[in-house]
Amino acid sequence: MVAFVHASVTAVDMLERWESTVGQVTEREAALDHLEGYVRWLGAQRLGSVFQASYDRGGLLVARKISDHPPSPRKSPIPE
C-alpha cells in the first residue's frame, strides 16, 4: 500500500503511479471510478486512524477502519 503524507493526491496520480510501477490497467475508467471513491472515503477519515487493507475477489481494495488511533502502551493511572 502506498501512503502519501501531507500531499494532495488524486485518483489519476494513484493510477499513473500504479501503471508506471505495475503495468497498464485494462479497464482504466472503472479503476479511476474505484480510486476516486477511495480518495473521497479516505478524505473523510481522521488523521491517526488505523485501517486494515485487503482485496475482494475482483481484486478491488477494501479498507476497513479498525481504530481511531494507533495502539500505544498503557500507562498506570497511579504514579510510581
C-alpha positions in Angstrom: 0.0 0.0 0.0 1.3 3.5 -0.8 0.8 6.3 1.6 1.2 10.0 1.0 1.6 12.3 4.0 0.8 16.0 3.7 0.4 15.8 0.0 -2.5 16.4 -2.4 -3.0 13.2 -4.4 -5.7 12.5 -6.9 -7.1 9.2 -8.3 -5.3 10.0 -11.5 -2.0 10.4 -9.7 -2.5 7.0 -8.0 -3.4 5.3 -11.2 -0.4 6.7 -13.0 1.9 5.5 -10.3 0.3 2.1 -10.4 0.7 1.9 -14.2 4.4 3.1 -14.1 5.2 0.5 -11.4 3.0 -2.5 -12.1 1.7 -2.0 -15.7 -1.3 -0.8 -17.7 -4.8 -1.3 -16.3 -7.2 -2.9 -18.8 -10.4 -1.1 -17.5 -9.0 2.3 -16.9 -12.4 4.1 -16.3 -13.5 1.5 -13.8 -10.2 1.8 -12.0 -10.5 5.6 -11.9 -14.0 5.4 -10.5 -12.9 3.0 -7.8 -9.9 5.1 -6.9 -12.0 8.3 -6.8 -14.4 6.6 -4.3 -11.4 5.5 -2.2 -9.9 9.0 -2.2 -13.3 10.5 -1.1 -13.7 7.9 1.6 -10.1 8.4 2.8 -10.5 12.2 2.9 -13.4 11.8 5.3 -11.3 9.8 7.8 -9.4 11.3 10.8 -5.6 11.6 10.9 -4.1 8.9 13.0 -6.9 6.3 12.4 -5.7 2.8 11.8 -7.0 0.8 8.8 -6.8 -2.8 7.6 -6.4 -3.2 3.8 -7.4 -6.3 1.8 -8.7 -7.1 -1.6 -12.1 -8.5 -2.6 -12.5 -11.4 -5.1 -12.5 -9.0 -8.0 -9.1 -7.6 -6.9 -10.5 -4.3 -5.6 -9.1 -2.6 -2.5 -11.2 -2.9 0.6 -10.2 -0.7 3.6 -11.7 -1.1 7.0 -11.2 1.2 9.9 -10.1 -0.8 13.0 -9.2 2.0 15.4 -9.3 5.8 15.9 -5.6 5.8 16.8 -2.6 3.6 16.8 -2.1 1.2 19.7 0.1 2.5 22.5 1.4 1.1 25.7 -0.9 1.6 28.6 0.4 3.7 31.4 -0.5 3.0 35.0 -3.1 5.5 36.3 -1.3 5.5 39.6 2.2 7.2 39.6 5.0 5.1 40.9 
